[in-house]
């Protein structure tokens, strides 16, 4: 499983937080997509939700040809507190989980449920099958 972040926040703030939580360098610019990646000022929302950011992350991970591939889009799960972003992602073919209270324990359970058809959980690690 690969984890990436698509946020309307400010890159430097997210990067600092991830360094504190997961350790220096655990997440880099390639792992964190903010509005500036798609030509919008960080800290602002992007028209169409996070789809443009997801497309950039998909292209980076799977190649440019994969951006419009529905099977590839189904490999992506967006967790977001804004229903509009969830609806836009689902309409574009991504899987999405509404997390109005943030990424809580319940949201983590939803993540495992969303990944269950493709993964086995073995103690503390996820094995992609």
Sine and cosine of phi, psi and omega as CSV:
sin_phi,cos_phi,sin_psi,cos_psi,sin_omega,cos_omega
0.00,0.00,0.70,-0.72,0.05,-1.00
-0.92,-0.39,0.73,-0.69,0.01,-1.00
-0.93,-0.38,0.77,-0.64,0.07,-1.00
-0.78,-0.63,0.32,-0.95,-0.01,-1.00
-0.87,-0.49,0.78,-0.63,0.15,-0.99
-0.88,-0.47,0.93,-0.37,-0.11,-0.99
-0.70,-0.71,0.49,-0.87,0.14,-0.99
-1.00,0.05,0.11,0.99,-0.02,-1.00
-0.98,0.21,-0.21,-0.98,-0.01,-1.00
-0.99,-0.15,0.79,-0.61,-0.09,-1.00
-0.78,0.62,-0.77,0.64,-0.09,-1.00
-0.87,0.50,-0.59,0.81,0.02,-1.00
-0.93,0.38,-0.72,0.70,0.00,-1.00
-0.90,0.44,-0.69,0.72,-0.01,-1.00
-0.87,0.49,-0.70,0.72,0.02,-1.00
-0.88,0.47,-0.69,0.72,0.02,-1.00
-0.88,0.48,-0.72,0.69,-0.02,-1.00
-0.90,0.44,-0.60,0.80,0.07,-1.00
-0.88,0.47,-0.65,0.76,0.00,-1.00
-0.94,0.35,-0.71,0.70,-0.10,-1.00
-0.97,0.26,-0.70,0.71,-0.13,-0.99
-0.94,-0.35,-0.14,0.99,-0.02,-1.00
0.96,-0.27,0.51,-0.86,-0.04,-1.00
-0.79,0.61,0.82,-0.57,0.10,-1.00
0.99,0.15,0.05,1.00,0.01,-1.00
-0.89,0.46,-0.58,0.81,0.08,-1.00
-0.83,-0.55,0.71,-0.71,0.05,-1.00
-0.87,-0.50,-0.13,-0.99,-0.04,-1.00
-0.86,0.51,-0.56,0.83,0.02,-1.00
-0.93,0.36,-0.29,0.96,-0.03,-1.00
-0.99,-0.13,-0.25,0.97,-0.10,-0.99
-0.84,-0.54,0.92,-0.39,0.02,-1.00
-0.98,-0.22,0.84,-0.54,0.06,-1.00
-0.86,-0.51,0.17,-0.98,-0.06,-1.00
-0.80,0.60,-0.51,0.86,-0.02,-1.00
-0.88,0.47,-0.39,0.92,0.02,-1.00
-0.92,0.40,-0.43,0.90,0.00,-1.00
-0.91,-0.41,0.38,0.92,0.12,-0.99
1.00,0.10,0.29,0.96,0.03,-1.00
-0.89,-0.46,0.52,-0.85,0.00,-1.00
-0.89,0.46,0.73,-0.68,0.09,-1.00
-0.82,0.57,0.57,-0.82,-0.02,-1.00
1.00,-0.02,0.00,1.00,0.01,-1.00
-0.88,-0.48,0.46,-0.89,0.07,-1.00
-0.97,0.24,0.29,-0.96,-0.03,-1.00
-0.88,-0.47,0.71,-0.70,0.06,-1.00
-0.82,0.57,0.70,-0.71,0.01,-1.00
1.00,0.06,0.18,0.98,0.00,-1.00
0.97,0.24,-0.54,-0.84,-0.08,-1.00
-1.00,-0.09,0.18,0.98,-0.07,-1.00
-0.86,0.50,-0.68,0.74,0.00,-1.00
-0.88,0.47,-0.62,0.78,0.04,-1.00
-0.93,0.37,-0.66,0.75,0.04,-1.00
-0.88,0.47,-0.65,0.76,0.02,-1.00
-0.87,0.49,-0.66,0.75,0.05,-1.00
-0.89,0.46,-0.69,0.72,0.01,-1.00
-0.91,0.41,-0.64,0.77,0.03,-1.00
-0.89,0.45,-0.72,0.69,0.00,-1.00
-0.87,0.49,-0.66,0.75,0.00,-1.00
-0.91,0.42,-0.66,0.75,-0.09,-1.00
-0.99,0.15,-0.68,0.74,-0.16,-0.99
-0.91,-0.42,-0.13,0.99,-0.03,-1.00
0.98,-0.22,0.43,-0.90,-0.07,-1.00
-0.86,0.51,-0.61,0.80,-0.03,-1.00
-0.90,0.43,-0.37,0.93,-0.05,-1.00
-0.99,0.16,-0.23,0.97,-0.10,-0.99
-0.84,0.54,-0.63,0.78,-0.04,-1.00
-0.98,-0.19,0.19,0.98,-0.01,-1.00
-1.00,0.05,0.88,-0.48,-0.05,-1.00
-0.89,0.45,-0.59,0.80,0.02,-1.00
-0.90,0.45,-0.62,0.78,0.04,-1.00
-0.93,0.36,-0.68,0.73,0.02,-1.00
-0.86,0.51,-0.55,0.84,0.01,-1.00
-0.94,0.33,-0.23,0.97,0.06,-1.00
-0.99,0.14,-0.17,0.99,-0.04,-1.00
-0.98,-0.18,0.70,-0.71,0.09,-1.00
-0.83,-0.56,0.87,-0.50,0.05,-1.00
-0.99,-0.10,0.75,-0.66,0.14,-0.99
-0.93,-0.36,0.82,-0.57,-0.08,-1.00
-0.48,-0.88,0.51,-0.86,0.00,-1.00
-1.00,0.02,-0.11,0.99,-0.04,-1.00
-0.95,-0.30,0.89,-0.46,-0.03,-1.00
-0.85,0.52,-0.52,0.86,0.02,-1.00
-0.90,0.43,-0.63,0.78,0.04,-1.00
-0.93,0.38,-0.61,0.79,0.03,-1.00
-0.89,0.45,-0.76,0.65,-0.02,-1.00
-0.87,0.49,-0.69,0.72,0.01,-1.00
-0.89,0.45,-0.66,0.75,0.00,-1.00
-0.91,0.41,-0.71,0.70,0.01,-1.00
-0.89,0.46,-0.68,0.74,0.03,-1.00
-0.89,0.46,-0.44,0.90,0.02,-1.00
-1.00,0.02,-0.03,1.00,0.06,-1.00
0.98,-0.19,0.04,1.00,0.06,-1.00
-1.00,0.08,0.36,-0.93,0.19,-0.98
-1.00,0.04,0.52,-0.85,-0.05,-1.00
-0.47,-0.88,0.54,-0.84,0.01,-1.00
-0.80,-0.61,0.83,-0.55,0.03,-1.00
-0.98,0.22,0.82,-0.57,-0.01,-1.00
-0.82,-0.57,0.96,0.28,-0.09,-1.00
-0.87,0.48,-0.39,0.92,0.00,-1.00
-0.99,-0.17,0.21,0.98,-0.04,-1.00
1.00,-0.03,-0.14,-0.99,-0.05,-1.00
-1.00,0.06,0.99,0.15,-0.07,-1.00
-1.00,-0.04,-0.03,-1.00,0.09,-1.00
-0.85,0.52,-0.64,0.77,0.03,-1.00
-0.89,0.45,-0.65,0.76,0.05,-1.00
-0.91,0.42,-0.60,0.80,0.05,-1.00
-0.89,0.46,-0.67,0.74,0.05,-1.00
-0.88,0.48,-0.66,0.75,0.03,-1.00
-0.88,0.47,-0.58,0.81,0.04,-1.00
-0.88,0.47,-0.74,0.67,0.00,-1.00
-0.90,0.44,-0.62,0.78,0.03,-1.00
-0.90,0.44,-0.64,0.77,0.01,-1.00
-0.92,0.39,-0.55,0.84,-0.03,-1.00
-1.00,0.03,-0.23,0.97,-0.12,-0.99
-0.76,0.65,-0.66,0.75,-0.02,-1.00
-0.90,0.44,-0.37,0.93,-0.07,-1.00
-0.93,-0.36,-0.18,0.98,-0.15,-0.99
-0.73,-0.69,0.42,-0.91,0.18,-0.98
-0.92,-0.40,0.61,-0.79,0.05,-1.00
-0.99,-0.16,0.86,-0.51,-0.04,-1.00
-0.87,-0.49,0.98,-0.20,-0.09,-1.00
0.80,0.60,-0.93,-0.36,-0.10,-1.00
-0.97,-0.24,0.15,0.99,0.01,-1.00
-0.82,-0.57,0.38,-0.93,0.00,-1.00
-0.96,-0.29,0.74,-0.67,0.01,-1.00
-0.93,-0.36,0.88,-0.48,0.02,-1.00
-0.97,0.25,0.81,-0.59,-0.01,-1.00
-0.89,-0.46,0.00,0.00,0.00,0.00
